[in-house]
């Protein structure tokens, strides 16, 4: 992903008064995973990795802000109920 797309993401979130530091931490963690996977369309994630990368330590905090990112339309989450497969996230704000 090029810097221009990162700028678009952060400019969009900057204008949204509902967004706080925890939302930004989760988005940064998701972007980091996307970069590591070299795939920005479908990002494989796990709760433990996202919590570690975003420095969120409690499950209620993680779930609250992760759910809000979905409700606000920034991400689409597809859970995997199989222990051998990771869940996926699609970023809805990438140009």
Buried (B, 14 or more C-beta within 10 A) or exposed (E): BEEEBBEEBBEEBEEEEEBEEBBBBBBBBBBBBBEEEEEBEEBBBEBEBBBEBBEBEEEEEBEEBBEBBEEBEBBEEEEEEEEEEBBBBEBEBBE
